[in-house]
Amino acid sequence: SDRYLPVSAITNSTRDAMLARGLVTAERLRERGIQ
């Protein structure tokens, strides 16, 4: 979704889990401002 997503909504562990499960790409996270 392209809805507003505060950076603080995604913790490092959540980000890592989503990447590991293939739910999101690193590129998409970068587009959304999540490192």
N, CA and C atoms as an extended XYZ file, in Angstrom:
105
Properties=species:S:1:pos:R:3:atomname:S:1:resname:S:1:resid:I:1 pbc="F F F"
N         0.845       -1.187        0.000 N   SER     1
C         0.000        0.000        0.000 CA  SER     1
C         0.883        1.239        0.000 C   SER     1
N         0.376        2.310       -0.542 N   ASP     2
C         1.112        3.568       -0.560 CA  ASP     2
C         0.624        4.526        0.510 C   ASP     2
N        -0.194        4.040        1.442 N   ARG     3
C        -0.681        4.900        2.524 CA  ARG     3
C         0.475        5.328        3.405 C   ARG     3
N         0.261        6.404        4.156 N   TYR     4
C         1.290        6.928        5.053 CA  TYR     4
C         1.749        5.855        6.029 C   TYR     4
N         3.049        5.753        6.185 N   LEU     5
C         3.623        4.780        7.107 CA  LEU     5
C         4.731        5.459        7.900 C   LEU     5
N         4.489        5.749        9.180 N   PRO     6
C         5.558        6.359        9.967 CA  PRO     6
C         6.724        5.383       10.103 C   PRO     6
N         7.928        5.893        9.986 N   VAL     7
C         9.119        5.048       10.080 CA  VAL     7
C         9.122        4.265       11.386 C   VAL     7
N         8.635        4.869       12.455 N   SER     8
C         8.643        4.207       13.761 CA  SER     8
C         7.667        3.034       13.836 C   SER     8
N         6.820        2.855       12.834 N   ALA     9
C         5.842        1.764       12.848 CA  ALA     9
C         6.493        0.414       12.560 C   ALA     9
N         7.667        0.434       11.957 N   ILE    10
C         8.346       -0.807       11.591 CA  ILE    10
C         9.641       -0.917       12.391 C   ILE    10
N         9.694       -1.896       13.283 N   THR    11
C        10.915       -2.111       14.057 CA  THR    11
C        11.924       -2.881       13.200 C   THR    11
N        13.169       -2.879       13.630 N   ASN    12
C        14.198       -3.619       12.899 CA  ASN    12
C        13.859       -5.099       12.803 C   ASN    12
N        13.351       -5.667       13.874 N   SER    13
C        13.035       -7.098       13.850 CA  SER    13
C        11.860       -7.385       12.921 C   SER    13
N        10.877       -6.494       12.878 N   THR    14
C         9.750       -6.665       11.957 CA  THR    14
C        10.235       -6.565       10.521 C   THR    14
N        11.078       -5.577       10.255 N   ARG    15
C        11.636       -5.408        8.908 CA  ARG    15
C        12.390       -6.663        8.487 C   ARG    15
N        13.253       -7.177        9.374 N   ASP    16
C        14.040       -8.360        9.056 CA  ASP    16
C        13.151       -9.573        8.806 C   ASP    16
N        12.099       -9.726        9.596 N   ALA    17
C        11.186      -10.856        9.426 CA  ALA    17
C        10.440      -10.762        8.095 C   ALA    17
N         9.999       -9.567        7.733 N   MET    18
C         9.289       -9.394        6.458 CA  MET    18
C        10.211       -9.692        5.283 C   MET    18
N        11.458       -9.247        5.373 N   LEU    19
C        12.428       -9.532        4.313 CA  LEU    19
C        12.710      -11.032        4.226 C   LEU    19
N        12.897      -11.678        5.364 N   ALA    20
C        13.211      -13.106        5.393 CA  ALA    20
C        12.084      -13.948        4.804 C   ALA    20
N        10.850      -13.516        5.000 N   ARG    21
C         9.694      -14.266        4.493 CA  ARG    21
C         9.318      -13.875        3.070 C   ARG    21
N        10.023      -12.901        2.524 N   GLY    22
C         9.744      -12.480        1.154 CA  GLY    22
C         8.471      -11.667        1.016 C   GLY    22
N         8.013      -11.065        2.115 N   LEU    23
C         6.776      -10.287        2.070 CA  LEU    23
C         6.985       -8.905        1.472 C   LEU    23
N         8.240       -8.464        1.460 N   VAL    24
C         8.564       -7.137        0.945 CA  VAL    24
C        10.010       -7.177        0.460 C   VAL    24
N        10.343       -6.309       -0.484 N   THR    25
C        11.724       -6.241       -0.952 CA  THR    25
C        12.451       -5.101       -0.250 C   THR    25
N        13.769       -5.204       -0.213 N   ALA    26
C        14.580       -4.137        0.379 CA  ALA    26
C        14.371       -2.838       -0.389 C   ALA    26
N        14.214       -2.940       -1.700 N   GLU    27
C        13.976       -1.743       -2.516 CA  GLU    27
C        12.679       -1.054       -2.108 C   GLU    27
N        11.632       -1.829       -1.905 N   ARG    28
C        10.343       -1.249       -1.505 CA  ARG    28
C        10.447       -0.570       -0.141 C   ARG    28
N        11.167       -1.181        0.782 N   LEU    29
C        11.357       -0.561        2.093 CA  LEU    29
C        12.097        0.763        1.955 C   LEU    29
N        13.129        0.788        1.112 N   ARG    30
C        13.862        2.039        0.895 CA  ARG    30
C        12.955        3.107        0.302 C   ARG    30
N        12.084        2.708       -0.634 N   GLU    31
C        11.134        3.664       -1.220 CA  GLU    31
C        10.251        4.285       -0.145 C   GLU    31
N         9.933        3.495        0.867 N   ARG    32
C         9.061        3.958        1.950 CA  ARG    32
C         9.831        4.642        3.071 C   ARG    32
N        11.159        4.749        2.915 N   GLY    33
C        11.972        5.445        3.904 CA  GLY    33
C        12.380        4.602        5.086 C   GLY    33
N        12.328        3.287        4.924 N   ILE    34
C        12.700        2.373        6.008 CA  ILE    34
C        14.041        1.757        5.657 C   ILE    34
N        14.990        1.923        6.547 N   GLN    35
C        16.346        1.412        6.303 CA  GLN    35
C        16.424        0.057        6.866 C   GLN    35
